[in-house]
Amino acid sequence: VGAGIHVFVEKPVSLYYDEAVGMEAAIREAGVISTVGFNQRHDHRHEAIHDFLQGKRLVMATAVANGSLESHSVKHTRTEDLGGPGNRVWAASAAWSGTTVVEAGIHQLDTMRYWAGDVSWTRADYVHRDPGDIEDGGDNPYAYSVTFGFESGFLFNLLMARLRKTFWGDGYTGLMWDHGHVKIEGDEVAAYCYSGPYP
């Protein structure tokens, strides 16, 4: 940044607010472009939904992501040499990942921002992991329920689970506008609405 070079990065940029604020100040001072690669905006289904929703009054969306605590792949960073988990599955650790909502939920949130604009408020509730169920630093909560209120009045409910001893994950994403709803169904998008004479 100090050399005047534009920056394109993948997350996480920082897990700490004070570091992120310092980075943002350095970027502004250098006058460079800095962006984080939110890859979900380029998924063909998400692009199709984005185009389909233009001109519609968005009301609410729900995304459910059920996964296992240990499912994230091992990383190359030697976390064990940096005070992190010995198994290098840093995404299971709240301190290293910023919690599952930060590490994984950022994708669903950014997709909703792509479809619906900016967030004006947030509420989050967690079910914390029992101390006796923490192994090798895997202390991220069992479950999360987060509601994001958008400037347009649109609501986004993000429900996530990270359970131990299960290796199957599934999910659901659906979005409603005032006269119908659209869902991601496998590799396709389905819209449920009626556009004929009414009533």
Summary of the structure (lengths in Angstrom):
residues: 199
radius of gyration: 19.2
end to end distance: 59.2
largest distance: 67.0
contacts: 534
relative contact order: 0.19
helix: 29%
strand: 32%
